[in-house]
């Protein structure tokens, strides 16, 4: 798929088709991270890159969701 960079005020931007936004579960005003490597934008972070960025400080915990209601028990 191709798109065109367009001038918007003093900036430039691209429009993302609704189908693409739905496929990647993005909504209006969501923050996205763009990464530039070797002069090229990189918008996909591989699992290896995600693991490399992990700081190791996450500790899973249980939380109280309140009393049971209905048939979920």
mmCIF file of the N, C-alpha and C atoms, coordinates in Angstrom:
data_MODEL
# 
_entry.id   MODEL 
# 
loop_
_atom_site.group_PDB 
_atom_site.id 
_atom_site.type_symbol 
_atom_site.label_atom_id 
_atom_site.label_alt_id 
_atom_site.label_comp_id 
_atom_site.label_asym_id 
_atom_site.label_entity_id 
_atom_site.label_seq_id 
_atom_site.pdbx_PDB_ins_code 
_atom_site.Cartn_x 
_atom_site.Cartn_y 
_atom_site.Cartn_z 
_atom_site.occupancy 
_atom_site.B_iso_or_equiv 
_atom_site.pdbx_formal_charge 
_atom_site.auth_seq_id 
_atom_site.auth_comp_id 
_atom_site.auth_asym_id 
_atom_site.auth_atom_id 
_atom_site.pdbx_PDB_model_num 
ATOM 1   N N  . UNK A 1 1  ? 0.836   -1.170  0.000  1.00 0.00 ? 1  UNK A N  1 
ATOM 2   C CA . UNK A 1 1  ? 0.000   0.000   0.000  1.00 0.00 ? 1  UNK A CA 1 
ATOM 3   C C  . UNK A 1 1  ? 0.883   1.236   0.000  1.00 0.00 ? 1  UNK A C  1 
ATOM 4   N N  . UNK A 1 2  ? 0.492   2.217   -0.774 1.00 0.00 ? 2  UNK A N  1 
ATOM 5   C CA . UNK A 1 2  ? 1.216   3.473   -0.841 1.00 0.00 ? 2  UNK A CA 1 
ATOM 6   C C  . UNK A 1 2  ? 0.323   4.597   -0.332 1.00 0.00 ? 2  UNK A C  1 
ATOM 7   N N  . UNK A 1 3  ? 0.938   5.611   0.225  1.00 0.00 ? 3  UNK A N  1 
ATOM 8   C CA . UNK A 1 3  ? 0.237   6.819   0.629  1.00 0.00 ? 3  UNK A CA 1 
ATOM 9   C C  . UNK A 1 3  ? 1.124   8.010   0.317  1.00 0.00 ? 3  UNK A C  1 
ATOM 10  N N  . UNK A 1 4  ? 0.582   9.204   0.407  1.00 0.00 ? 4  UNK A N  1 
ATOM 11  C CA . UNK A 1 4  ? 1.314   10.410  0.039  1.00 0.00 ? 4  UNK A CA 1 
ATOM 12  C C  . UNK A 1 4  ? 1.541   11.292  1.259  1.00 0.00 ? 4  UNK A C  1 
ATOM 13  N N  . UNK A 1 5  ? 2.728   11.842  1.391  1.00 0.00 ? 5  UNK A N  1 
ATOM 14  C CA . UNK A 1 5  ? 3.010   12.815  2.443  1.00 0.00 ? 5  UNK A CA 1 
ATOM 15  C C  . UNK A 1 5  ? 2.370   14.128  2.015  1.00 0.00 ? 5  UNK A C  1 
ATOM 16  N N  . UNK A 1 6  ? 1.552   14.711  2.904  1.00 0.00 ? 6  UNK A N  1 
ATOM 17  C CA . UNK A 1 6  ? 0.837   15.935  2.583  1.00 0.00 ? 6  UNK A CA 1 
ATOM 18  C C  . UNK A 1 6  ? 1.187   17.039  3.562  1.00 0.00 ? 6  UNK A C  1 
ATOM 19  N N  . UNK A 1 7  ? 1.124   18.280  3.104  1.00 0.00 ? 7  UNK A N  1 
ATOM 20  C CA . UNK A 1 7  ? 1.392   19.427  3.959  1.00 0.00 ? 7  UNK A CA 1 
ATOM 21  C C  . UNK A 1 7  ? 0.156   19.714  4.796  1.00 0.00 ? 7  UNK A C  1 
ATOM 22  N N  . UNK A 1 8  ? 0.344   19.858  6.111  1.00 0.00 ? 8  UNK A N  1 
ATOM 23  C CA . UNK A 1 8  ? -0.717  20.233  7.047  1.00 0.00 ? 8  UNK A CA 1 
ATOM 24  C C  . UNK A 1 8  ? -0.185  21.383  7.880  1.00 0.00 ? 8  UNK A C  1 
ATOM 25  N N  . UNK A 1 9  ? -0.546  22.594  7.554  1.00 0.00 ? 9  UNK A N  1 
ATOM 26  C CA . UNK A 1 9  ? -0.033  23.763  8.261  1.00 0.00 ? 9  UNK A CA 1 
ATOM 27  C C  . UNK A 1 9  ? 1.463   23.880  8.052  1.00 0.00 ? 9  UNK A C  1 
ATOM 28  N N  . UNK A 1 10 ? 2.231   23.961  9.138  1.00 0.00 ? 10 UNK A N  1 
ATOM 29  C CA . UNK A 1 10 ? 3.689   24.023  9.056  1.00 0.00 ? 10 UNK A CA 1 
ATOM 30  C C  . UNK A 1 10 ? 4.325   22.634  9.107  1.00 0.00 ? 10 UNK A C  1 
ATOM 31  N N  . UNK A 1 11 ? 3.510   21.599  9.139  1.00 0.00 ? 11 UNK A N  1 
ATOM 32  C CA . UNK A 1 11 ? 4.009   20.226  9.249  1.00 0.00 ? 11 UNK A CA 1 
ATOM 33  C C  . UNK A 1 11 ? 3.655   19.439  8.002  1.00 0.00 ? 11 UNK A C  1 
ATOM 34  N N  . UNK A 1 12 ? 4.074   18.203  7.983  1.00 0.00 ? 12 UNK A N  1 
ATOM 35  C CA . UNK A 1 12 ? 3.703   17.265  6.936  1.00 0.00 ? 12 UNK A CA 1 
ATOM 36  C C  . UNK A 1 12 ? 3.237   15.989  7.602  1.00 0.00 ? 12 UNK A C  1 
ATOM 37  N N  . UNK A 1 13 ? 2.342   15.271  6.972  1.00 0.00 ? 13 UNK A N  1 
ATOM 38  C CA . UNK A 1 13 ? 1.831   14.049  7.570  1.00 0.00 ? 13 UNK A CA 1 
ATOM 39  C C  . UNK A 1 13 ? 1.299   13.097  6.530  1.00 0.00 ? 13 UNK A C  1 
ATOM 40  N N  . UNK A 1 14 ? 0.931   11.914  6.999  1.00 0.00 ? 14 UNK A N  1 
ATOM 41  C CA . UNK A 1 14 ? 0.315   10.905  6.142  1.00 0.00 ? 14 UNK A CA 1 
ATOM 42  C C  . UNK A 1 14 ? -1.028  10.524  6.755  1.00 0.00 ? 14 UNK A C  1 
ATOM 43  N N  . UNK A 1 15 ? -1.941  10.112  5.921  1.00 0.00 ? 15 UNK A N  1 
ATOM 44  C CA . UNK A 1 15 ? -3.231  9.619   6.383  1.00 0.00 ? 15 UNK A CA 1 
ATOM 45  C C  . UNK A 1 15 ? -3.185  8.101   6.351  1.00 0.00 ? 15 UNK A C  1 
ATOM 46  N N  . UNK A 1 16 ? -3.665  7.495   7.428  1.00 0.00 ? 16 UNK A N  1 
ATOM 47  C CA . UNK A 1 16 ? -3.707  6.042   7.506  1.00 0.00 ? 16 UNK A CA 1 
ATOM 48  C C  . UNK A 1 16 ? -5.142  5.581   7.277  1.00 0.00 ? 16 UNK A C  1 
ATOM 49  N N  . UNK A 1 17 ? -5.348  4.660   6.351  1.00 0.00 ? 17 UNK A N  1 
ATOM 50  C CA . UNK A 1 17 ? -6.701  4.170   6.082  1.00 0.00 ? 17 UNK A CA 1 
ATOM 51  C C  . UNK A 1 17 ? -7.303  3.489   7.317  1.00 0.00 ? 17 UNK A C  1 
ATOM 52  N N  . UNK A 1 18 ? -8.617  3.594   7.450  1.00 0.00 ? 18 UNK A N  1 
ATOM 53  C CA . UNK A 1 18 ? -9.326  3.010   8.587  1.00 0.00 ? 18 UNK A CA 1 
ATOM 54  C C  . UNK A 1 18 ? -9.030  1.515   8.717  1.00 0.00 ? 18 UNK A C  1 
ATOM 55  N N  . UNK A 1 19 ? -8.952  0.806   7.612  1.00 0.00 ? 19 UNK A N  1 
ATOM 56  C CA . UNK A 1 19 ? -8.692  -0.639  7.652  1.00 0.00 ? 19 UNK A CA 1 
ATOM 57  C C  . UNK A 1 19 ? -7.341  -0.935  8.305  1.00 0.00 ? 19 UNK A C  1 
ATOM 58  N N  . UNK A 1 20 ? -6.334  -0.128  8.007  1.00 0.00 ? 20 UNK A N  1 
ATOM 59  C CA . UNK A 1 20 ? -5.008  -0.320  8.608  1.00 0.00 ? 20 UNK A CA 1 
ATOM 60  C C  . UNK A 1 20 ? -5.076  -0.033  10.102 1.00 0.00 ? 20 UNK A C  1 
ATOM 61  N N  . UNK A 1 21 ? -5.747  1.057   10.479 1.00 0.00 ? 21 UNK A N  1 
ATOM 62  C CA . UNK A 1 21 ? -5.873  1.396   11.906 1.00 0.00 ? 21 UNK A CA 1 
ATOM 63  C C  . UNK A 1 21 ? -6.568  0.290   12.678 1.00 0.00 ? 21 UNK A C  1 
ATOM 64  N N  . UNK A 1 22 ? -7.607  -0.287  12.092 1.00 0.00 ? 22 UNK A N  1 
ATOM 65  C CA . UNK A 1 22 ? -8.315  -1.387  12.754 1.00 0.00 ? 22 UNK A CA 1 
ATOM 66  C C  . UNK A 1 22 ? -7.446  -2.631  12.875 1.00 0.00 ? 22 UNK A C  1 
ATOM 67  N N  . UNK A 1 23 ? -6.645  -2.921  11.842 1.00 0.00 ? 23 UNK A N  1 
ATOM 68  C CA . UNK A 1 23 ? -5.781  -4.108  11.871 1.00 0.00 ? 23 UNK A CA 1 
ATOM 69  C C  . UNK A 1 23 ? -4.757  -4.031  13.000 1.00 0.00 ? 23 UNK A C  1 
ATOM 70  N N  . UNK A 1 24 ? -4.247  -2.836  13.271 1.00 0.00 ? 24 UNK A N  1 
ATOM 71  C CA . UNK A 1 24 ? -3.214  -2.682  14.303 1.00 0.00 ? 24 UNK A CA 1 
ATOM 72  C C  . UNK A 1 24 ? -3.775  -2.094  15.596 1.00 0.00 ? 24 UNK A C  1 
ATOM 73  N N  . UNK A 1 25 ? -5.106  -1.993  15.666 1.00 0.00 ? 25 UNK A N  1 
ATOM 74  C CA . UNK A 1 25 ? -5.806  -1.535  16.864 1.00 0.00 ? 25 UNK A CA 1 
ATOM 75  C C  . UNK A 1 25 ? -5.337  -0.152  17.317 1.00 0.00 ? 25 UNK A C  1 
ATOM 76  N N  . UNK A 1 26 ? -5.290  0.796   16.384 1.00 0.00 ? 26 UNK A N  1 
ATOM 77  C CA . UNK A 1 26 ? -4.945  2.180   16.704 1.00 0.00 ? 26 UNK A CA 1 
ATOM 78  C C  . UNK A 1 26 ? -6.176  3.055   16.573 1.00 0.00 ? 26 UNK A C  1 
ATOM 79  N N  . UNK A 1 27 ? -6.261  4.064   17.438 1.00 0.00 ? 27 UNK A N  1 
ATOM 80  C CA . UNK A 1 27 ? -7.384  4.993   17.429 1.00 0.00 ? 27 UNK A CA 1 
ATOM 81  C C  . UNK A 1 27 ? -6.868  6.422   17.370 1.00 0.00 ? 27 UNK A C  1 
ATOM 82  N N  . UNK A 1 28 ? -7.780  7.361   17.115 1.00 0.00 ? 28 UNK A N  1 
ATOM 83  C CA . UNK A 1 28 ? -7.431  8.772   17.089 1.00 0.00 ? 28 UNK A CA 1 
ATOM 84  C C  . UNK A 1 28 ? -6.786  9.168   18.415 1.00 0.00 ? 28 UNK A C  1 
ATOM 85  N N  . UNK A 1 29 ? -5.729  9.960   18.337 1.00 0.00 ? 29 UNK A N  1 
ATOM 86  C CA . UNK A 1 29 ? -4.963  10.464  19.481 1.00 0.00 ? 29 UNK A CA 1 
ATOM 87  C C  . UNK A 1 29 ? -4.097  9.423   20.175 1.00 0.00 ? 29 UNK A C  1 
ATOM 88  N N  . UNK A 1 30 ? -4.006  8.193   19.652 1.00 0.00 ? 30 UNK A N  1 
ATOM 89  C CA . UNK A 1 30 ? -3.055  7.215   20.202 1.00 0.00 ? 30 UNK A CA 1 
ATOM 90  C C  . UNK A 1 30 ? -1.643  7.685   19.921 1.00 0.00 ? 30 UNK A C  1 
ATOM 91  N N  . UNK A 1 31 ? -0.741  7.385   20.826 1.00 0.00 ? 31 UNK A N  1 
ATOM 92  C CA . UNK A 1 31 ? 0.666   7.717   20.636 1.00 0.00 ? 31 UNK A CA 1 
ATOM 93  C C  . UNK A 1 31 ? 1.359   6.549   19.952 1.00 0.00 ? 31 UNK A C  1 
ATOM 94  N N  . UNK A 1 32 ? 2.161   6.836   18.949 1.00 0.00 ? 32 UNK A N  1 
ATOM 95  C CA . UNK A 1 32 ? 2.940   5.807   18.264 1.00 0.00 ? 32 UNK A CA 1 
ATOM 96  C C  . UNK A 1 32 ? 4.409   6.189   18.325 1.00 0.00 ? 32 UNK A C  1 
ATOM 97  N N  . UNK A 1 33 ? 5.264   5.191   18.271 1.00 0.00 ? 33 UNK A N  1 
ATOM 98  C CA . UNK A 1 33 ? 6.707   5.424   18.319 1.00 0.00 ? 33 UNK A CA 1 
ATOM 99  C C  . UNK A 1 33 ? 7.278   5.200   16.923 1.00 0.00 ? 33 UNK A C  1 
ATOM 100 N N  . UNK A 1 34 ? 7.984   6.183   16.421 1.00 0.00 ? 34 UNK A N  1 
ATOM 101 C CA . UNK A 1 34 ? 8.680   6.048   15.143 1.00 0.00 ? 34 UNK A CA 1 
ATOM 102 C C  . UNK A 1 34 ? 10.166  5.988   15.427 1.00 0.00 ? 34 UNK A C  1 
ATOM 103 N N  . UNK A 1 35 ? 10.842  5.113   14.751 1.00 0.00 ? 35 UNK A N  1 
ATOM 104 C CA . UNK A 1 35 ? 12.266  4.931   14.974 1.00 0.00 ? 35 UNK A CA 1 
ATOM 105 C C  . UNK A 1 35 ? 12.988  5.086   13.644 1.00 0.00 ? 35 UNK A C  1 
ATOM 106 N N  . UNK A 1 36 ? 14.053  5.881   13.625 1.00 0.00 ? 36 UNK A N  1 
ATOM 107 C CA . UNK A 1 36 ? 14.830  6.084   12.406 1.00 0.00 ? 36 UNK A CA 1 
ATOM 108 C C  . UNK A 1 36 ? 16.186  5.411   12.574 1.00 0.00 ? 36 UNK A C  1 
ATOM 109 N N  . UNK A 1 37 ? 16.514  4.516   11.656 1.00 0.00 ? 37 UNK A N  1 
ATOM 110 C CA . UNK A 1 37 ? 17.802  3.818   11.663 1.00 0.00 ? 37 UNK A CA 1 
ATOM 111 C C  . UNK A 1 37 ? 18.385  3.896   10.259 1.00 0.00 ? 37 UNK A C  1 
ATOM 112 N N  . UNK A 1 38 ? 19.628  4.264   10.175 1.00 0.00 ? 38 UNK A N  1 
ATOM 113 C CA . UNK A 1 38 ? 20.321  4.355   8.885  1.00 0.00 ? 38 UNK A CA 1 
ATOM 114 C C  . UNK A 1 38 ? 19.546  5.207   7.886  1.00 0.00 ? 38 UNK A C  1 
ATOM 115 N N  . UNK A 1 39 ? 18.935  6.293   8.396  1.00 0.00 ? 39 UNK A N  1 
ATOM 116 C CA . UNK A 1 39 ? 18.211  7.202   7.526  1.00 0.00 ? 39 UNK A CA 1 
ATOM 117 C C  . UNK A 1 39 ? 16.856  6.707   7.076  1.00 0.00 ? 39 UNK A C  1 
ATOM 118 N N  . UNK A 1 40 ? 16.378  5.594   7.643  1.00 0.00 ? 40 UNK A N  1 
ATOM 119 C CA . UNK A 1 40 ? 15.073  5.046   7.262  1.00 0.00 ? 40 UNK A CA 1 
ATOM 120 C C  . UNK A 1 40 ? 14.200  4.913   8.505  1.00 0.00 ? 40 UNK A C  1 
ATOM 121 N N  . UNK A 1 41 ? 12.922  5.255   8.364  1.00 0.00 ? 41 UNK A N  1 
ATOM 122 C CA . UNK A 1 41 ? 11.980  5.115   9.475  1.00 0.00 ? 41 UNK A CA 1 
ATOM 123 C C  . UNK A 1 41 ? 11.690  3.643   9.694  1.00 0.00 ? 41 UNK A C  1 
ATOM 124 N N  . UNK A 1 42 ? 11.667  3.260   10.941 1.00 0.00 ? 42 UNK A N  1 
ATOM 125 C CA . UNK A 1 42 ? 11.370  1.880   11.286 1.00 0.00 ? 42 UNK A CA 1 
ATOM 126 C C  . UNK A 1 42 ? 10.212  1.914   12.269 1.00 0.00 ? 42 UNK A C  1 
ATOM 127 N N  . UNK A 1 43 ? 9.103   1.318   11.924 1.00 0.00 ? 43 UNK A N  1 
ATOM 128 C CA . UNK A 1 43 ? 7.937   1.381   12.790 1.00 0.00 ? 43 UNK A CA 1 
ATOM 129 C C  . UNK A 1 43 ? 7.564   0.039   13.407 1.00 0.00 ? 43 UNK A C  1 
ATOM 130 N N  . UNK A 1 44 ? 8.354   -0.990  13.158 1.00 0.00 ? 44 UNK A N  1 
ATOM 131 C CA . UNK A 1 44 ? 8.065   -2.306  13.726 1.00 0.00 ? 44 UNK A CA 1 
ATOM 132 C C  . UNK A 1 44 ? 9.166   -2.671  14.711 1.00 0.00 ? 44 UNK A C  1 
ATOM 133 N N  . UNK A 1 45 ? 8.776   -3.066  15.904 1.00 0.00 ? 45 UNK A N  1 
ATOM 134 C CA . UNK A 1 45 ? 9.746   -3.504  16.900 1.00 0.00 ? 45 UNK A CA 1 
ATOM 135 C C  . UNK A 1 45 ? 9.628   -5.014  17.015 1.00 0.00 ? 45 UNK A C  1 
ATOM 136 N N  . UNK A 1 46 ? 10.700  -5.709  16.761 1.00 0.00 ? 46 UNK A N  1 
ATOM 137 C CA . UNK A 1 46 ? 10.678  -7.167  16.820 1.00 0.00 ? 46 UNK A CA 1 
ATOM 138 C C  . UNK A 1 46 ? 10.634  -7.632  18.275 1.00 0.00 ? 46 UNK A C  1 
ATOM 139 N N  . UNK A 1 47 ? 10.291  -8.875  18.477 1.00 0.00 ? 47 UNK A N  1 
ATOM 140 C CA . UNK A 1 47 ? 10.268  -9.442  19.821 1.00 0.00 ? 47 UNK A CA 1 
ATOM 141 C C  . UNK A 1 47 ? 11.654  -9.354  20.460 1.00 0.00 ? 47 UNK A C  1 
ATOM 142 N N  . UNK A 1 48 ? 12.697  -9.598  19.676 1.00 0.00 ? 48 UNK A N  1 
ATOM 143 C CA . UNK A 1 48 ? 14.067  -9.509  20.189 1.00 0.00 ? 48 UNK A CA 1 
ATOM 144 C C  . UNK A 1 48 ? 14.366  -8.092  20.700 1.00 0.00 ? 48 UNK A C  1 
ATOM 145 N N  . UNK A 1 49 ? 13.927  -7.056  19.948 1.00 0.00 ? 49 UNK A N  1 
ATOM 146 C CA . UNK A 1 49 ? 14.128  -5.667  20.369 1.00 0.00 ? 49 UNK A CA 1 
ATOM 147 C C  . UNK A 1 49 ? 13.323  -5.338  21.624 1.00 0.00 ? 49 UNK A C  1 
ATOM 148 N N  . UNK A 1 50 ? 12.107  -5.851  21.701 1.00 0.00 ? 50 UNK A N  1 
ATOM 149 C CA . UNK A 1 50 ? 11.281  -5.613  22.886 1.00 0.00 ? 50 UNK A CA 1 
ATOM 150 C C  . UNK A 1 50 ? 11.923  -6.233  24.129 1.00 0.00 ? 50 UNK A C  1 
ATOM 151 N N  . UNK A 1 51 ? 12.424  -7.437  24.004 1.00 0.00 ? 51 UNK A N  1 
ATOM 152 C CA . UNK A 1 51 ? 13.071  -8.106  25.135 1.00 0.00 ? 51 UNK A CA 1 
ATOM 153 C C  . UNK A 1 51 ? 14.331  -7.352  25.540 1.00 0.00 ? 51 UNK A C  1 
ATOM 154 N N  . UNK A 1 52 ? 15.083  -6.844  24.565 1.00 0.00 ? 52 UNK A N  1 
ATOM 155 C CA . UNK A 1 52 ? 16.310  -6.092  24.860 1.00 0.00 ? 52 UNK A CA 1 
ATOM 156 C C  . UNK A 1 52 ? 15.997  -4.812  25.632 1.00 0.00 ? 52 UNK A C  1 
ATOM 157 N N  . UNK A 1 53 ? 14.828  -4.193  25.390 1.00 0.00 ? 53 UNK A N  1 
ATOM 158 C CA . UNK A 1 53 ? 14.448  -2.968  26.076 1.00 0.00 ? 53 UNK A CA 1 
ATOM 159 C C  . UNK A 1 53 ? 13.863  -3.223  27.468 1.00 0.00 ? 53 UNK A C  1 
ATOM 160 N N  . UNK A 1 54 ? 13.517  -4.456  27.773 1.00 0.00 ? 54 UNK A N  1 
ATOM 161 C CA . UNK A 1 54 ? 12.865  -4.787  29.045 1.00 0.00 ? 54 UNK A CA 1 
ATOM 162 C C  . UNK A 1 54 ? 13.821  -4.578  30.214 1.00 0.00 ? 54 UNK A C  1 
ATOM 163 N N  . UNK A 1 55 ? 13.366  -3.829  31.209 1.00 0.00 ? 55 UNK A N  1 
ATOM 164 C CA . UNK A 1 55 ? 14.204  -3.516  32.372 1.00 0.00 ? 55 UNK A CA 1 
ATOM 165 C C  . UNK A 1 55 ? 14.203  -4.573  33.454 1.00 0.00 ? 55 UNK A C  1 
ATOM 166 N N  . UNK A 1 56 ? 13.269  -5.526  33.407 1.00 0.00 ? 56 UNK A N  1 
ATOM 167 C CA . UNK A 1 56 ? 13.249  -6.608  34.378 1.00 0.00 ? 56 UNK A CA 1 
ATOM 168 C C  . UNK A 1 56 ? 12.626  -6.251  35.708 1.00 0.00 ? 56 UNK A C  1 
ATOM 169 N N  . UNK A 1 57 ? 11.887  -5.135  35.807 1.00 0.00 ? 57 UNK A N  1 
ATOM 170 C CA . UNK A 1 57 ? 11.336  -4.726  37.085 1.00 0.00 ? 57 UNK A CA 1 
ATOM 171 C C  . UNK A 1 57 ? 9.861   -5.074  37.263 1.00 0.00 ? 57 UNK A C  1 
ATOM 172 N N  . UNK A 1 58 ? 9.251   -5.783  36.336 1.00 0.00 ? 58 UNK A N  1 
ATOM 173 C CA . UNK A 1 58 ? 7.840   -6.145  36.452 1.00 0.00 ? 58 UNK A CA 1 
ATOM 174 C C  . UNK A 1 58 ? 7.670   -7.279  37.454 1.00 0.00 ? 58 UNK A C  1 
ATOM 175 N N  . UNK A 1 59 ? 6.737   -7.102  38.382 1.00 0.00 ? 59 UNK A N  1 
ATOM 176 C CA . UNK A 1 59 ? 6.398   -8.133  39.350 1.00 0.00 ? 59 UNK A CA 1 
ATOM 177 C C  . UNK A 1 59 ? 4.893   -8.377  39.269 1.00 0.00 ? 59 UNK A C  1 
ATOM 178 N N  . UNK A 1 60 ? 4.469   -9.557  38.811 1.00 0.00 ? 60 UNK A N  1 
ATOM 179 C CA . UNK A 1 60 ? 3.030   -9.822  38.710 1.00 0.00 ? 60 UNK A CA 1 
ATOM 180 C C  . UNK A 1 60 ? 2.381   -9.819  40.086 1.00 0.00 ? 60 UNK A C  1 
ATOM 181 N N  . UNK A 1 61 ? 1.164   -9.330  40.158 1.00 0.00 ? 61 UNK A N  1 
ATOM 182 C CA . UNK A 1 61 ? 0.427   -9.269  41.414 1.00 0.00 ? 61 UNK A CA 1 
ATOM 183 C C  . UNK A 1 61 ? -1.022  -9.622  41.160 1.00 0.00 ? 61 UNK A C  1 
ATOM 184 N N  . UNK A 1 62 ? -1.695  -10.077 42.207 1.00 0.00 ? 62 UNK A N  1 
ATOM 185 C CA . UNK A 1 62 ? -3.127  -10.291 42.145 1.00 0.00 ? 62 UNK A CA 1 
ATOM 186 C C  . UNK A 1 62 ? -3.808  -9.013  42.589 1.00 0.00 ? 62 UNK A C  1 
ATOM 187 N N  . UNK A 1 63 ? -5.029  -8.782  42.129 1.00 0.00 ? 63 UNK A N  1 
ATOM 188 C CA . UNK A 1 63 ? -5.772  -7.624  42.589 1.00 0.00 ? 63 UNK A CA 1 
ATOM 189 C C  . UNK A 1 63 ? -7.220  -8.030  42.826 1.00 0.00 ? 63 UNK A C  1 
ATOM 190 N N  . UNK A 1 64 ? -7.859  -7.318  43.713 1.00 0.00 ? 64 UNK A N  1 
ATOM 191 C CA . UNK A 1 64 ? -9.240  -7.591  44.082 1.00 0.00 ? 64 UNK A CA 1 
ATOM 192 C C  . UNK A 1 64 ? -10.167 -6.914  43.087 1.00 0.00 ? 64 UNK A C  1 
ATOM 193 N N  . UNK A 1 65 ? -11.013 -7.708  42.449 1.00 0.00 ? 65 UNK A N  1 
ATOM 194 C CA . UNK A 1 65 ? -11.961 -7.155  41.475 1.00 0.00 ? 65 UNK A CA 1 
ATOM 195 C C  . UNK A 1 65 ? -13.351 -7.023  42.074 1.00 0.00 ? 65 UNK A C  1 
ATOM 196 N N  . UNK A 1 66 ? -13.495 -7.239  43.355 1.00 0.00 ? 66 UNK A N  1 
ATOM 197 C CA . UNK A 1 66 ? -14.795 -7.117  44.004 1.00 0.00 ? 66 UNK A CA 1 
ATOM 198 C C  . UNK A 1 66 ? -15.488 -8.461  44.134 1.00 0.00 ? 66 UNK A C  1 
ATOM 199 N N  . UNK A 1 67 ? -16.728 -8.399  44.616 1.00 0.00 ? 67 UNK A N  1 
ATOM 200 C CA . UNK A 1 67 ? -17.489 -9.620  44.826 1.00 0.00 ? 67 UNK A CA 1 
ATOM 201 C C  . UNK A 1 67 ? -17.977 -10.188 43.496 1.00 0.00 ? 67 UNK A C  1 
ATOM 202 N N  . UNK A 1 68 ? -18.217 -11.510 43.496 1.00 0.00 ? 68 UNK A N  1 
ATOM 203 C CA . UNK A 1 68 ? -18.734 -12.178 42.318 1.00 0.00 ? 68 UNK A CA 1 
ATOM 204 C C  . UNK A 1 68 ? -20.171 -11.738 42.076 1.00 0.00 ? 68 UNK A C  1 
ATOM 205 N N  . UNK A 1 69 ? -20.499 -11.497 40.810 1.00 0.00 ? 69 UNK A N  1 
ATOM 206 C CA . UNK A 1 69 ? -21.840 -11.119 40.424 1.00 0.00 ? 69 UNK A CA 1 
ATOM 207 C C  . UNK A 1 69 ? -22.199 -11.955 39.209 1.00 0.00 ? 69 UNK A C  1 
ATOM 208 N N  . UNK A 1 70 ? -23.345 -12.591 39.243 1.00 0.00 ? 70 UNK A N  1 
ATOM 209 C CA . UNK A 1 70 ? -23.755 -13.384 38.088 1.00 0.00 ? 70 UNK A CA 1 
ATOM 210 C C  . UNK A 1 70 ? -23.175 -14.785 38.131 1.00 0.00 ? 70 UNK A C  1 
ATOM 211 N N  . UNK A 1 71 ? -22.838 -15.322 36.962 1.00 0.00 ? 71 UNK A N  1 
ATOM 212 C CA . UNK A 1 71 ? -22.421 -16.723 36.840 1.00 0.00 ? 71 UNK A CA 1 
ATOM 213 C C  . UNK A 1 71 ? -20.938 -16.888 36.535 1.00 0.00 ? 71 UNK A C  1 
ATOM 214 N N  . UNK A 1 72 ? -20.092 -15.878 36.858 1.00 0.00 ? 72 UNK A N  1 
ATOM 215 C CA . UNK A 1 72 ? -18.688 -16.005 36.519 1.00 0.00 ? 72 UNK A CA 1 
ATOM 216 C C  . UNK A 1 72 ? -17.924 -16.959 37.415 1.00 0.00 ? 72 UNK A C  1 
ATOM 217 N N  . UNK A 1 73 ? -18.501 -17.357 38.582 1.00 0.00 ? 73 UNK A N  1 
ATOM 218 C CA . UNK A 1 73 ? -17.811 -18.275 39.492 1.00 0.00 ? 73 UNK A CA 1 
ATOM 219 C C  . UNK A 1 73 ? -18.200 -19.694 39.169 1.00 0.00 ? 73 UNK A C  1 
# 
